Amino acid sequence: MSGDNGNGSQKKIGIYYEQPNWFVPLFAAMDAKGANWKKIDARFHSYDPTAAESEFSLIFNRMSPSAWQRGMGHGIFYTLNYLKHLEDKGVRVVNGYRAFVSETSKALQLNMLERLGLPYPKAIVISHPSQAVAAADKIGFPVILKPNIGGSGAGIKKFSARAELKAAVDANELYFGVDNVVLVQEAFTARDGVITRVEVLGGKYLYAIQIHITGETFDLCPADICKNTRGEELTRIACPVDAPKTGMTVEAYQAPARVIEQVERMMREAGIEVGGVEYVIDEPTGRLLYYDLNALSNFVADPVRMIGFNPYERLAEFLMSEAGQRAEVGARS
């Protein structure tokens, strides 16, 4: 999987992933740019702690925290070990150990937002269902319970009243995720039903979109969204297997300068070079609230139509530049 552009004799770029269907557009962009690269399937991976990993000049980590939904929850913890091994051996890793630690802990994301003085929904971190009602009483209803390791809204439940949450606790219905840690978090109401996602590449602002939600949903992958705000069907080039017909719509958006600065600061602090941040304006209070930091953000569906360029091409060029490879000359989409 390499182009004839003088890169063949160089070390490879490794793309480490668990869900192959999500990354078909990136794989295609790497081939189109003539990259010398190789797939690394996390589902069937092992490593020797003494190995120098000399095959790779750079590895791009695309492991998903939602892997537990596909029987690969153990792979999350395996990946943390592998990324630390790579970095200890001097391999350049994009979205490496520090980024993946941030990606796989909503609790640590809250610590970071608190440290940076940025706004987020009130939350209490708990480790046992018996603590849920008391924590919710402190926050105030309605609340959501959010697993510390989630992915694509997995395991999130909303409780509007104390009796409802207590009944769930008594019936042993709460799921605390693969690390048995949960956030009890205030449930916000997005103004006009809009959430905003800001994407970064190389830690810098790439683009933003606004997602118009319908009803209550916690699965907000923009690669799954089927229509723009004009009602036009979008081509989903990511998440093709599990993309739902959500009824949500999406449109391009220019994020305010203040938000861009804050998002880039968050990503620097978290060590995330490629990813997205989501926020809302809370309807009752007018507060801007950052509520999710995502190092496995899939780009928006039908990106050329939506945002005017193909972010996968820019991502491929970024990876090649970081690895010291030359991209083949060609017009960007």
C-alpha positions as CSV (number, residue, x, y, z in Angstrom):
1,M,0.0,0.0,0.0
2,S,2.4,2.6,-1.2
3,G,2.6,4.9,-4.2
4,D,5.5,5.4,-6.6
5,N,6.7,8.7,-5.2
6,G,10.1,7.8,-3.6
7,N,8.5,6.8,-0.3
8,G,8.9,3.1,-0.8
9,S,12.3,2.8,0.8
10,Q,11.3,4.8,3.8
11,K,9.7,3.4,7.0
12,K,6.0,3.0,6.9
13,I,3.1,4.9,8.5
14,G,1.1,2.5,10.6
15,I,-2.7,3.1,11.0
16,Y,-3.8,1.3,14.1
17,Y,-7.5,0.6,14.3
18,E,-10.2,-1.7,15.6
19,Q,-13.3,-0.9,13.4
20,P,-12.1,-1.1,9.7
21,N,-15.3,0.2,8.1
22,W,-14.9,3.7,9.7
23,F,-11.6,4.3,8.0
24,V,-12.2,3.4,4.4
25,P,-12.0,7.1,3.3
26,L,-8.7,7.6,5.1
27,F,-7.2,4.4,3.6
28,A,-8.3,5.6,0.2
29,A,-6.7,9.0,0.8
30,M,-3.4,7.5,1.9
31,D,-3.3,5.4,-1.3
32,A,-4.3,8.4,-3.5
33,K,-1.5,10.5,-1.9
34,G,1.1,7.7,-2.5
35,A,1.8,7.1,1.1
36,N,4.0,4.2,2.3
37,W,1.7,2.8,4.9
38,K,0.3,-0.3,6.6
39,K,-2.8,-1.3,8.4
40,I,-2.4,-2.5,12.0
41,D,-5.5,-4.4,13.1
42,A,-5.9,-4.0,16.9
43,R,-8.1,-7.0,17.1
44,F,-5.3,-9.4,16.3
45,H,-2.2,-7.6,17.5
46,S,0.7,-8.4,19.8
47,Y,4.1,-6.9,20.5
48,D,7.5,-7.7,21.9
49,P,8.5,-5.3,24.6
50,T,12.1,-5.6,23.4
51,A,11.3,-4.8,19.8
52,A,12.6,-1.5,18.4
53,E,9.5,-1.1,16.1
54,S,11.8,-0.2,13.3
55,E,9.2,-0.8,10.6
56,F,7.3,2.4,11.4
57,S,8.3,6.0,11.4
58,L,4.9,7.0,12.6
59,I,1.8,5.3,13.9
60,F,-1.7,6.9,13.9
61,N,-3.9,5.6,16.7
62,R,-7.5,5.1,15.7
63,M,-8.6,2.8,18.5
64,S,-12.1,3.4,19.6
65,P,-13.3,3.6,23.2
66,S,-16.6,2.1,22.0
67,A,-14.8,-1.2,21.2
68,W,-16.4,-2.8,24.2
69,Q,-19.7,-2.8,22.2
70,R,-18.0,-5.1,19.7
71,G,-16.5,-7.5,22.1
72,M,-13.1,-5.7,22.2
73,G,-13.3,-3.9,25.6
74,H,-10.0,-5.5,26.6
75,G,-8.4,-3.9,23.6
76,I,-8.8,-0.5,25.2
77,F,-6.4,-1.4,28.0
78,Y,-4.1,-3.4,25.7
79,T,-3.8,-0.2,23.5
80,L,-2.7,1.9,26.4
81,N,0.2,-0.5,27.0
82,Y,1.0,-0.6,23.3
83,L,1.1,3.1,22.8
84,K,3.4,3.6,25.8
85,H,5.6,0.9,24.4
86,L,5.8,2.7,21.1
87,E,6.6,6.1,22.7
88,D,9.2,4.5,24.9
89,K,10.9,3.1,21.8
90,G,10.9,6.6,20.2
91,V,8.2,6.0,17.6
92,R,6.2,9.1,16.6
93,V,2.6,8.4,17.6
94,V,-0.3,10.7,16.5
95,N,-3.0,10.6,19.2
96,G,-0.6,8.7,21.5
97,Y,-0.7,7.5,25.1
98,R,-1.7,10.9,26.6
99,A,-4.4,11.4,24.1
100,F,-5.8,7.9,24.5
101,V,-5.8,8.3,28.3
102,S,-7.9,11.5,27.8
103,E,-10.1,9.8,25.2
104,T,-10.9,6.9,27.6
105,S,-11.8,8.8,30.7
106,K,-14.6,11.3,30.9
107,A,-13.6,11.9,34.5
108,L,-10.1,13.0,33.4
109,Q,-11.7,15.2,30.8
110,L,-13.6,17.0,33.6
111,N,-10.4,17.4,35.5
112,M,-8.9,19.1,32.5
113,L,-11.8,21.4,31.9
114,E,-11.7,22.4,35.5
115,R,-8.0,23.0,35.4
116,L,-8.3,25.2,32.3
117,G,-11.3,27.1,33.8
118,L,-13.6,26.1,31.0
119,P,-17.4,25.6,31.4
120,Y,-18.9,22.1,31.5
121,P,-22.0,20.5,32.9
122,K,-21.9,19.9,36.6
123,A,-20.9,16.3,37.4
124,I,-20.0,13.9,40.2
125,V,-17.8,10.8,39.5
126,I,-19.0,7.6,41.2
127,S,-17.9,4.0,41.3
128,H,-21.0,2.1,42.6
129,P,-24.7,2.2,41.8
130,S,-25.5,2.8,45.5
131,Q,-23.9,6.3,45.1
132,A,-26.1,7.4,42.2
133,V,-29.1,8.8,43.9
134,A,-27.1,10.9,46.5
135,A,-24.9,12.2,43.7
136,A,-28.0,13.1,41.6
137,D,-29.5,14.9,44.6
138,K,-26.4,17.1,44.8
139,I,-26.5,17.9,41.0
140,G,-30.3,18.3,40.7
141,F,-32.7,16.5,38.4
142,P,-32.8,15.9,35.5
143,V,-29.4,14.1,35.3
144,I,-27.7,11.7,32.9
145,L,-25.5,8.8,33.9
146,K,-22.6,8.5,31.5
147,P,-20.0,5.7,31.6
148,N,-16.5,6.9,32.0
149,I,-15.5,4.9,28.9
150,G,-18.2,5.2,26.4
151,G,-18.0,6.1,22.7
152,S,-20.8,7.3,20.4
153,G,-23.1,7.9,23.4
154,A,-22.9,4.3,24.5
155,G,-24.5,3.5,27.8
156,I,-25.8,7.1,28.6
157,K,-29.2,7.2,30.3
158,K,-31.3,10.2,31.4
159,F,-33.3,10.3,34.6
160,S,-35.9,13.0,35.1
161,A,-36.8,12.3,38.7
162,R,-35.4,10.8,41.8
163,A,-37.9,8.0,42.0
164,E,-37.0,7.0,38.4
165,L,-33.3,6.8,39.2
166,K,-33.9,5.0,42.5
167,A,-36.0,2.4,40.8
168,A,-33.2,1.7,38.3
169,V,-30.8,1.3,41.1
170,D,-33.0,-1.0,43.0
171,A,-33.6,-3.1,39.9
172,N,-29.9,-3.3,39.2
173,E,-30.4,-1.7,35.7
174,L,-27.5,0.7,35.7
175,Y,-24.5,0.0,33.5
176,F,-21.2,1.4,34.8
177,G,-19.0,0.5,31.8
178,V,-15.8,-1.6,31.5
179,D,-14.0,0.3,34.3
180,N,-17.0,0.6,36.6
181,V,-16.8,4.4,36.7
182,V,-19.8,6.6,35.9
183,L,-20.4,10.4,35.7
184,V,-23.7,11.7,37.2
185,Q,-24.1,14.8,35.2
186,E,-26.6,17.6,34.8
187,A,-28.8,17.1,31.8
188,F,-28.6,20.2,29.6
189,T,-31.1,21.4,27.0
190,A,-29.4,22.5,23.8
191,R,-30.7,25.9,22.6
192,D,-32.8,25.5,19.4
193,G,-31.8,21.8,19.4
194,V,-28.3,22.6,18.2
195,I,-25.0,21.1,19.2
196,T,-21.7,22.3,17.7
197,R,-18.7,20.1,16.9
198,V,-15.3,21.6,16.3
199,E,-12.7,19.4,14.5
200,V,-8.9,19.9,14.8
201,L,-6.1,18.6,12.7
202,G,-2.5,18.9,14.0
203,G,-4.1,20.4,17.1
204,K,-5.4,23.4,15.0
205,Y,-8.9,24.3,14.0
206,L,-10.0,22.5,10.8
207,Y,-13.8,23.2,10.6
208,A,-17.0,23.2,12.6
209,I,-20.5,21.9,12.0
210,Q,-23.8,22.4,13.8
211,I,-26.0,19.3,14.3
212,H,-29.7,19.9,14.7
213,I,-31.0,17.1,16.9
214,T,-34.5,15.6,17.0
215,G,-35.7,14.6,20.4
216,E,-33.2,13.2,22.9
217,T,-30.3,11.3,21.6
218,F,-26.7,10.7,22.8
219,D,-25.3,9.2,19.6
220,L,-24.2,12.3,17.7
221,C,-21.7,10.9,15.2
222,P,-21.9,13.4,12.3
223,A,-20.7,10.7,9.9
224,D,-24.0,9.0,10.5
225,I,-26.2,12.0,9.8
226,C,-28.1,11.6,6.5
227,K,-29.3,15.1,5.6
228,N,-28.1,18.6,5.5
229,T,-30.4,21.5,6.7
230,R,-31.7,21.9,3.2
231,G,-33.1,18.3,3.3
232,E,-30.6,16.9,0.8
233,E,-29.4,13.4,1.3
234,L,-25.7,13.1,2.3
235,T,-23.3,10.4,1.2
236,R,-22.1,8.6,4.3
237,I,-18.5,7.8,3.8
238,A,-17.8,6.6,7.3
239,C,-19.7,4.4,9.8
240,P,-21.4,2.7,6.8
241,V,-22.3,-0.5,8.7
242,D,-24.0,1.0,11.8
243,A,-25.1,4.4,10.5
244,P,-28.7,5.0,11.7
245,K,-31.4,7.0,10.1
246,T,-31.4,9.6,12.9
247,G,-33.5,12.3,11.4
248,M,-30.8,14.8,12.5
249,T,-29.5,17.4,10.1
250,V,-26.1,19.1,9.8
251,E,-24.7,22.3,8.4
252,A,-21.3,24.0,8.1
253,Y,-20.5,26.6,10.8
254,Q,-17.8,29.0,11.5
255,A,-16.9,28.7,15.2
256,P,-16.2,32.0,17.1
257,A,-12.6,32.9,17.7
258,R,-13.0,32.4,21.4
259,V,-14.3,28.9,21.0
260,I,-11.5,28.1,18.5
261,E,-8.9,29.3,21.0
262,Q,-10.4,27.3,23.8
263,V,-10.8,24.1,21.8
264,E,-7.1,24.3,20.6
265,R,-6.1,24.8,24.3
266,M,-8.1,21.7,25.3
267,M,-6.5,19.6,22.6
268,R,-3.0,20.7,23.6
269,E,-3.7,19.9,27.2
270,A,-5.1,16.5,26.3
271,G,-2.4,15.6,23.7
272,I,-5.0,15.1,21.0
273,E,-3.8,16.1,17.5
274,V,-6.8,14.8,15.5
275,G,-10.2,14.9,17.0
276,G,-13.3,16.9,17.9
277,V,-14.9,18.8,20.8
278,E,-18.7,19.2,21.2
279,Y,-20.5,22.0,23.0
280,V,-24.0,23.4,23.4
281,I,-25.6,26.6,24.5
282,D,-27.8,25.6,27.4
283,E,-31.3,26.8,26.8
284,P,-32.4,27.7,30.4
285,T,-29.1,29.4,31.5
286,G,-27.5,30.6,28.2
287,R,-24.2,29.0,29.3
288,L,-21.8,27.6,26.7
289,L,-21.0,24.0,28.0
290,Y,-18.3,21.8,26.7
291,Y,-19.4,18.2,27.2
292,D,-17.3,15.9,25.0
293,L,-13.7,15.6,23.9
294,N,-13.2,13.0,21.2
295,A,-9.9,11.7,19.7
296,L,-11.7,9.3,17.4
297,S,-14.0,11.9,15.7
298,N,-15.1,10.7,12.3
299,F,-15.4,13.6,9.8
300,V,-18.7,14.8,8.6
301,A,-20.6,12.8,5.9
302,D,-20.2,14.1,2.3
303,P,-17.6,16.6,3.4
304,V,-16.9,18.3,0.1
305,R,-20.5,19.3,-0.2
306,M,-20.8,20.2,3.4
307,I,-17.6,22.1,4.2
308,G,-16.0,22.6,0.8
309,F,-13.0,20.2,1.0
310,N,-12.1,16.6,1.8
311,P,-10.6,16.5,5.3
312,Y,-9.3,12.9,4.7
313,E,-6.9,14.3,2.1
314,R,-5.7,16.9,4.6
315,L,-5.3,14.2,7.2
316,A,-3.3,12.0,4.9
317,E,-1.1,14.9,4.0
318,F,-0.6,15.7,7.7
319,L,0.4,12.2,8.5
320,M,2.8,12.0,5.6
321,S,4.4,15.3,6.5
322,E,4.9,14.2,10.1
323,A,6.5,11.0,8.8
324,G,8.8,12.8,6.4
325,Q,7.0,11.4,3.3
326,R,6.2,13.4,0.2
327,A,2.5,13.4,-1.0
328,E,1.8,13.0,-4.7
329,V,0.9,16.3,-6.3
330,G,-2.7,16.6,-7.2
331,A,-5.7,19.0,-6.8
332,R,-7.5,18.8,-3.5
333,S,-11.2,18.2,-3.5
